[in-house]
Structures are given as C-alpha cells and as structure tokens.
Amino acid sequence: MTVRVEHDLLGDLDVPDAAYYGVHTVRALENFPITGTPISRYPELIVALACVKHAAARANHQLGLLSTERADAIAAACGEIRSGKLHDQFVVDVIQGGAGTSTNMNANEVIANRALELLGHRRGEYLHLHPLEHVNLGQSTNDVYPTALKIALQFAVHRLRVAMTELVTAFADKALEFGGCIKMGRTQLQDAVPMTLGQEFGSYAVMVGEDGDRLGEAVTLISEINLGGTAIGTGLNAHHGYAEAVCQELCATTELRLVTASNLVEATQDVGSFVQLSGVLKRTAVKLSKICNDLRLLSSGPRAGLGEINLPAVQAGSSIMPGKVNPVIPEVVNQVAFEVIGNDIAISMAAEGGQLQLNAFEPIIAHSLFESLAHLTAACDTLRTRCVVGITANVARMRATVDRSIGLVTALNPYIGYEAASRLAADALNSDSDIASLVLDRGLLTASELETILQPGNLTGSSETTPVTSTHATRTH
C-alpha cells in the first residue's frame, strides 16, 4: 500500500495515500476499536458536519479571515460531501473518547484533502490548505460537534415524524373501516363495557399522533446552537462577528431555523436538549410497544385466544408446529421499543456524567439517539406496511362476546341499581347465561326497555354499530 507521511504532536505516522483522511483519523482508528461501526453509518451526521464547515468557511471569508480561493475550495468539497460523496472516508468509530474530537478531525481532514485536489494539489500538502488552520478556523470540536449533531438530529427526526404520520393515517383508516364493529372493552384483562373496534383503533391513531407533536416541540430545543463559542463558550480564537455570521450562513445552508444560544458557556456544557429528545423518543417507544401488545392480544388464538382481529400472515411461525403463524411484526416493534428505552438510560447517564464546562460523552449520546431514531422510523414503517394495513376484524366473534359478557350490566345500573346489577352479573357467571335473558326472565325490564338501553349508540357513543343482543331483546317475558 502506498502511504504518505503526516505529522502531529506525537510524531510522524504513515497514512494510506489513497485516503482523504489524515494522521488524526489514523490515530483514532488505532485508539477506538470499540463497535466497528464508523460514523458514516449516520449519513445525517456527515452531511451536517459538511454544512457546518461550509458555513464556517463562508463566514470566515465574509469576515476577511479566509481567502476566496480557499473558502471556495472548502465550500466545494463540503458540497460534494453533502451530495453523498466521500462518506466512506468518515471512518472513526461512533463511540470514541475526546468529546467528538476524532469526528471533527476526520471531517477537517477529508474536507481539506478534497479541497486540496480541487486546488490542484496532492492530498497531504497542507501548506496550501490546512485541516486545522483553515477548515477548522474559528472553531473547536466543542461547538462544531454538538452543532452538527443538532442539525443531523433534525434531519432524522423529520424522517421519523413522516413515518409516524403515515402510521397515524393507517390506524385512522382502520378506525373508519371498523367503525360499525361492536366489541367488549377490557380493563385489567377483564370485561368492561362495550365499544367499537373503530374506537379502539382510533385511539391508536391519537396516541401516535400526539407523540409526533411532542417531537416537533423537542426539535425547537435542538435548534439552539453554540457555534462560535469555541472551546468552552467564551469564543476564544473566533472573530467577534463570527457567531452571528456563521449562524446566518448555516441557516441558509441547511434551510433550518437555527439560533445562537444567548449564553454560549451554558450551551457548551448543557446537553439537556438531547435528554429531552430522548425522553420523547422513549415516550413514543413505550406507546408503540403498548399498541403492539394490544395487537398481539386481540389477535391471540386463532381459536383459543381473543381472536377479535386477524393480523396478516407474513411468515411461518414454527419449525415444529405446522400451520402456526406468529405476530412477528408487533414483536419486532416491541424489541425496538426495549432498545430505545435502554438508549434513554445511556443518554441520561452520559448527560449526568458531564463535568464543568464540557460534556465529554456526547458521542454515546449521538450514537444512542441516531439508533433510536433510525430504528423507530423503520419500526413505524414496518408496522404500517406489514401489519396494520392488512388487519381484518372477526365481527361475529366480537358480537358474540358482547352478547355473553357480564359487562352489559354496567349499562343497566341506572335502571335496576348497582346491587341488583351485581347479583345479575354473579348469576350470569354461575349459570353461564347471558345478561339479557336473565333480565327478561326475572322481569327486571321489558323487552322494549332492554332493547332501548342496549342500543349500540347508547353503549358506545357511536351510531354505526351492529345491534347488540338482537336475538334476545325481542323475547317476550
């Protein structure tokens, strides 16, 4: 392998001549063989880093600190990276010591070496354009890394919100389709009162939709950046007009609404916005997992369980039991939820572990957030396309369950009293009888009264349900 020799404060080091990265990246590759996963796994982060470096070059040129030739070359290199080129050169491990310094160095070196080529020089000829003197001018890892992270997270959150919106639509469509299907509601896995399957699926649409709104609120918090604060927020080595200029350039480059923090010292050490975002992701995961638990329960059986709905059969369920089909799509979403909840704990610990003017643990925060966002996005898409859109209802089974359920006595409370209703429920259970038959047999209500009370609209608040106990309400006493 052909190499070039580069130098840092530790001495000389061979760098693959074909590589766009340099000596600092090679050191990081040696120091952090942790996950085997390079930062290029998260293209949003690579694009965001290029956006930051592009904005910095333009701002420094505007302030007279960087020549037109160098600024244009840096901007052009960043443009290529933003379009998807050279991502394979971002090779440092996603989990690293140094508060993200290795990530920033990797970006500086790739951009510098590509810019050198555009200027007609060879990679590594830093006399003409230097990774630190020019690409990193007026910057520190401590303001570049969190700023890039916040931009990248906004890109990733947008994708998740799109997936959640589509899932909401799928649940809402099912709510409309199942609007006339009456069934028993359950509390603590016991019969409660009647409802419609449409109401059940409509609640899922609302649950997911609410979390999409909460994500929008969390994005507002990660729109505040500390770029221009340099090492600890004091702005050392940055031009006095740099923070304002670079924020304007970054807004134009990313088309995001970003604002410079009013207190850069606070903003450099505080990772509360990441904790907030993680909390919303955990909330989303918890609620998605609850919905999937419901789907598994409602489809349990097919003959020995609730069996109220049918999930699409997507694969054989057993290597030993012929014909068995398992709820594998809800199960995989459950597992994503477990991971997101675990990631939230890691993020909380990393945030708590920060010391004085910097949190050194932002790489694990970044890794955990990106994993949660990517996997939740995939989970929402998978749940929608492989499960929800294909769900069907077992209408007759649900109606039969309502007819036989003692939960109907709740609707009779205002007419026969709680004590009489309780005795009626106990007798129905002991005799394996249905409520309507016992009411009529004992003369507690007339058939007409019973039919009125048990109208679907009275029981569920919906006017589009199938009749309840229609075979019993017409009996004569």
N, C-alpha and C positions, 0 to 999 in steps of 0.2 A: 504494500500500500504506500503510495506517495504521500509524504507528510510535509507540512511546513512547521517551522518552529516559532512559537509565540511565547511571550514573556509576561509574567505577573509578579506580584510581590514575593511569591515563593520560589521564583526562578523560571527557567526555560521548560517548555513542555511541547511534545510533538502533538500536532493537530492534523487529522486527515485533511489532505489538501483539497479534497472534493467537498468538504463540509463548509457550510456557511456559518456555522457556529465557531467559537474560538476557545481560547485557553480556559476562561472561567466556566464555560459549559462543560469542558472535559473534566475539570476538577469536580464539578457537581456530579457528573456521571460516575466518577470514582467514589465519591463520598456518600451518595444516597441510592444504593441498590435496594430500595425498600419494596415498592409494589411492582416494579417492572412496567408500570404504566406511565408513559410520557405525558407531558402537559398537552400535547397535540390531541389527546383523547377529547379535550374540550375545545372544539374549534371556536366557540364563542369567546373564550379567553384569549386565544391567539389573535382573533380579529380585534378584540377590544384593546389589546396591547398595541397593535398596529395603529389603531385610532388614536391612542394616547401619544405615541411617538410622532405621528403625523401632525397632531395639533401642537405638540411641543416645538417641532421644527418650524412650523408656520409662525407661532407666537414669537419664538426667538429671532426669526428673520424680521418680523414686524418691528421688534424692539432693537434691531441693528446688531444683534449678537451672533448671527449666523449668516454666512454669505448666501446669495441667491443660488449659486451653483450647488452648494452643499444642501441647502434646505430643499431644493427641488429634487435632488437625488434621494434624499431620505424620504420625502413625500412619495416619490415614485415607487421606491421599494416597499413602503408601507401599503401603497395602493395594490401592489401585486399580492401581498400577504392577505389583505382584506378580501381579495377576489378568490382566495383559496390556494394560492401558490406558496411553496416553501414550508408548508405546515409540517412536513416530515422532518424539518430541521429543528423543530422545537422538541428537544429530546430529554430534557431533565425530568426527573421523577416528580410526580404530582405531590408527593409528600417529601418535604425537604426541610432542613434546618435553615436558619437565617432569615426568617420572616418574608420569604419570597425573593430574596436577593438573587438566587440562581435563576429564577424565572426571568427577572428583569435583565440579568446579564445575558441570558440566552437570546432574549429579544433584541437587546442592543447589538449583539454580535451578528446575528442573522441580518438585521436591517443594515448595519454598517457594511458588511461584506457584499450584500447585493447592491447597495448604493455605490460602493467602490467599482463594481463591474460596470454599472451604468455610466460611471465617470471615466471608464476606460482603463481602470487599474485592476490589479490582481487581488484576490482575496488575501487578507492579512497585511496589506500595505497601508497600515493605519496612519502613516504620516499624512496622507491625503484626506482621510476622513476617519475619525476615531470613534469606537463604540461608546466610550465614556465622555470624551471631551466634546463631542458633537451630538451624537444620537441621544445621550443622556444629559445634555446640557440643561442646567437649572432644575434638575430632578434628583430624586432619591427613590430607592425601592419603596421607602415608607410612604410615599404619596403616589407613586406610579402603580404599585401592585394593588392597593385597595381601590383605587380609582378604576383601574381596568377590571377588577373583579366586580365592582358595582355595575359597570356597563354591561359586562358579559352576563351577569345575572338578570338584567332587564331583558336582554335578548331571550334568555332561556325561560324566564317567567312568561313572556309573551307566548311562546310556543305551548307552554302548559295551559295557559288560560284559553287558548284556541281549542285545545283538546278537551278541556273541561266544558267549554261552551257546547261543543258538539255532543258530548255525553249528556249534558242537560237536555238538549234537543231530543236525543234518543229516548230518555226517560219521559219527557213530556209527551212525545208521540205515543209511547206505550200507555201513558195515563189516559190519553184520549181514546185509544183503542179499547182499553179495559174499563172505560167509564161505566158501562152497564153491568159489570160483573160483581155481584154481591158476594161477600165472604165474611168470615169471622175475623175480627181484630183480636189480637192477643197481647196480654201483658204478663210478664214473668212466665211466659210459655203456657199460660192458662187462658181459656176462653174469656174474652172480654165482651165487646159489643160488636154488632155488625158494622161493616164499612164496605167500600168498593175496592177492588184491585186497582182501579184507576186512581183512587185517593192514595193508596199505598205507593204507587209508582210516581205520582205527582209529588209526594213528599221527598222522594229521592232527587227529583229534579231541583227542588228548592234547596235541599241540603248541599248539593254540589254547586249550585249557582251562588249561594251565599259565600262559599269559600273562594270562588272566583273574584267576588267583590273584595274580600279581605286581602287577596293577593294584590289587587290594584292599590289598596291602601299601603301595603308593605313596600311596593315599588316607589312610592313617594319618599319613603325614608332612605332608600338606597339611591336617590337622585342627588343627594348632597355629597360632594366630593372634597377631598383635601389636597388636590393637585395644586402645587405652589407652596405647600408647607415644607417641602424637602424633608430633612431628617426627622425633626420632632415637632414640626408645626411653626417654627419661627421664621421659615423662609430663607434661611441662610444659603447663600450662593445663588439665589434666584433674583432676577431683576425685580424692582419694586412694582412694576406693572405687569409682571409675568402671570400671576394668578388670574387676574381678570382677563388678560388676553388669551391665555390657554383655555380657559373655560368657554369663552366665546367660540374659539376655533373647534373645541371638542363638541360643543352643541351642534355646530354646523356639520361636522364630520359624521357624527352618529345619528343626527336628527332626533336626539333625545333632549328632554328638558332637564338640564343639569344645573346645579347651583353650587357655588363655592361656600363652604361652611363659614359661618361667622367667626368661629374660634377654631383655628387650624390646629392648635395644640391639643384641644379636646378631640377634634375629629381624627387626629392621627393615632390616638391611643384607644378610642372608643369603637368597639365593634358591635354595639347594641343593635344596629340596624340589621346585621346578619342574624343575630339571635331572634329578632322579631320575625324576619322572613322564615327562618327555620321553624319557629313556632306555628306560623300559618301553614307551612308545609306539613308539619306534624298533625295539625288540626284536620287538614284535608285528608291525610292518610288515614287517620282514625275513623273519619266519617265514611270514606270509601270502603274501609275494611268492614265497618258495621253493615253497610249496604250489601256487601258481598256475603257476609254471614247470613243476612236475611234471604238472599237469593238461594243460598245453599239449603237453608231450612225449608223455604217454600217449595223447593223442587225435590225435597228428600223423598225417597221411595225407590222406584216409582209407585210401588203398591203398599209398602209397609211404612211409609212416611207421610208427610203432609200432602205432597203431590198436588199442590194447587196450581203450580206453573211448571212448564217444561222448558229447560234450558236447551239450546242447540247442542246436539251431539257432535263433538269435534274430533274425538279420537276414542279408540278402545280403552276401557278403563282398567282392565285386569289381565294379567298373564295367566291366571288360573281360573277365573270365573267368566265363562263365555257370556256375552251379551251385556256385561256390566259397563255402564257409562258413568263417569265421574264428573263433578262440577269443576273441571280443571281451570277454567278461566277465572272464576271467582277466587279459587285457591291461589293462583299466581298473584292476583291483585292483593290478597291478604298478605302474602310474603313480601311484596314491595312495601306495604304499609309497615310491617315489622322492621324492615330495613330503615325506612325514613324515621321511625320513632327512635331507633338506635343512633342514627346520624344526628338527630337533635340532641341527644345526650352528649355526643362527642363535641358538637358545636358549643354547647353550654359549658362544658369543661374547658374547652380551648379559650372561650371568651373570659371565663373566670380566671384563667391562668395568666392573663396579661399582666405585665409589670411596668409601672412607672409610665414613661412616655411612648411605649410601643407594645403592641401585642405581637409576639414572635410566632404565634401559632395560626396565622391566617391561612397558610397552605392547607392544613387539615380542615379548616372551616370551608375553604374553597372546594376542596375535594368532596366533602360531605354534602355541601349544597348542590353542586353540579350533579352528583349521583342521585340525590333525592329528586331534583327537577327532571332529569332525563328519564328516570325510572317511573316517576309518577305520570309523566307525559305518555310514555309507552303503555303504561297500565291503563290509563283512561282510553287511549285509542283501542287497545286490545279488548277491554271490557265492552266497549261500544260495538265494535265491528264483529267480534267473535261470540258475543253473548247477548247483549241487551236487545239488539235489533231483531234477533231471532226468537225471542221468548214468546211462548204461547200460553194460553190460560186453559185450565181444566174447569170449565164453567159448571158443569153438572156436579162435579165433586165438591166445589166450593159451596154451591147452593144446598146440597145435601147436608153439609157440615153445619150450615146456618140453621137449617130446619131442625136438626137434632141437638143443637147447642143449648145449654142452660143459660148462656149469655143473654138470651132473649128476655129473661126475667127482668133485667135492668130496665127495659123499656116499659115493663108493667108496673114498676114501683109506684108511679104517681096514681095508679088506678086501683091497685089492690093492697098497697102498703108493703113496707120493707119486710116485716115479719112473715106475711103471707107469701111474699115472693121468695124468701129464703126457704120456707117449708116446701114450696113448689119445686125449687131447684134441687133440694135434697131428695125429694120423692122421685123426681125425674131421673136422677142419677141411680137411685136404688132400684127402680123398676125398669130402667132402660127405656123410658118413654120420652116422647117429645113434649115440649112445654105446651104447645098449642092444644094438643089432645087433652092433657090434664086440665088445662084451664076450662075447656069446654065441658069436659066430663064432670067437673066439680061446680059448674055453673058460676064461676067467678066472673065471667064476662060473656056477652053474647057473641055469636059468630060475627055479627056486623061490627061490634065494638072491637073485637080482636083484629079483624081484617083492617080496620082503620088505623089502629095503633101500630100494626106491623107493616104499614105501607113503607116501601123502600125509602121514600123521601124523608119520612119521619125518623127512620133508623140511621140513615147515613148522611142526611143533608144533601143527597143527590137525587135528582128526579129521573135519572136514566138508568135505573137498576131493574133487574128482573124481579118478579114478585117473590115474596118470602112466604113460606108455608102455605102456598096456594092450595095444596091438596087438603089442608086441614081447616083452613079458615071458613070453608063453606059447609062444614059439617053442622048438622043440627044437634042441639042438646037433647 
